[in-house]
Amino acid sequence: MAEQPLSSATFGSRDGQRYAPVSHKPEPVCRPGEFVFAATALDHGHIYGQCNGLVEAGATLKWVYDPDPAKVETFRRTFPQAQAAPSLETILEDAEVRLVAAAAVPSERGPLGVRVMDSGKDYFTDKTPFTTLDQLEAARDKVRETGRKYMVYYSERLHVESAVYAGRLIQEGAIGRVVQVMGTGPHRLGTGRPDWFFRKEKYGGILCDIGSHQIEQFLYFAGCRDARVAHSKVGNYRSPEFPELEDFGDATLIGDNGATGYFRVDWLTPDGLGTWGDGRTVILGTDGYIELRKYIDVARERTGNHVYLVNHEGERHFAVDGQVGYPFFGELILDCLHRTENAMTQAHAFKAAELCLIAQRDAVRVTG
């Protein structure tokens, strides 16, 4: 079937109403200097995506701090506008800074967020946001106490155009009511990982870590406010030299609205794949289904962001790379300025975190 350009994304209508949106890249939502933020804790490369998304949406990156000067120097090659702060306190005491973005070692993300919120600033952390339920409760308490935001970079939905477009199709009724979400989050282990990556106390476990992406997507696409973990498993199949590493995990969830979810995550991507992981999502509705091939269309296209839609109108393929944009970042800036919750509710961010921690805690270990 011929590929459809995004500008002609029409599948028919119901009661004369078009339900497939025409997408566009969002513009910056604020003027230079209107929303100032800082970056710290450069332990994971996701900090670059977090900052790039905010800068593209109009935010001003003023400071960067990390105890490792080499990380700061490398970061400033990409973001030369960021001044090297002499300490974290410099950032926390700067009244002009509204939000602090961070990608700390996972076990340190929760305590850092509490400290940031105590300083009167909003916090934007890489996933996974916590490694223990106690950290989650401390953050919930601090949000209630301070009124600050504890936002999470669930990048596999927020910073992937095919996922953004799928959300719009669902909202427009393209597949009816969502009844199941299936997701795969394979990753390549590679080389050069830091020591903390292999220490379970530090990274939290595979379902806690990269599983958080999948659980967040299930809640969002299925429209669930809550869910329960029906079953979860973890294992180490290929890395016996790292006994605390889990290179496989999966889980089944049941949402409060009756939708179900299943996902698999792993560190088993073969070297022959043309990217770091063949992430996919299949969303089943009462009137059709959507498949996302996020990062590659295996043996066909090296590009990502392929959206396949099948419903009562027929079959469609959309290549949306570079056409949709990432509205989350602009919405987050406006939420911080106006104290709204359009980008993501705090309850949603915390619920995804809670469920991944429960899935991890209750997982059956399937290999020794």
Buried (B, 14 or more C-beta within 10 A) or exposed (E): EEEBEBEEBEBEEBEEEEBBBEBEEBEBBBEEEBBBBBBBBBBBEBBBBBBBBBBBBBBBBBBBBBEEEEBBEEBBEEBEEBBBBEEBEBBBEBEEBBBBBBBBBBBBBBBBBBBBBEBBBBBBBBBBBBBBBEBBBBBBEBBEEBEBBBBBBBBBBBBBBBBBBBBBBBEBBBBBBBBBBBBBBBBBBEEEEEEBBBBBEBBBBBBBBBBBBBBBBBBBBBBBEEBEBBEBBBBBEBBEEBEBBBBBBBBBBBBEBEBBBBBBBBBBBEEEBEBBBBBBBBBBBEBBBBBBBBBBBEEEBEBBBBBBBBBEBEEBBBBBBEBBBBBBBBBBBBBBEEEEBEBBEBEBBBBBBBBBBBBBBBBEEEEE
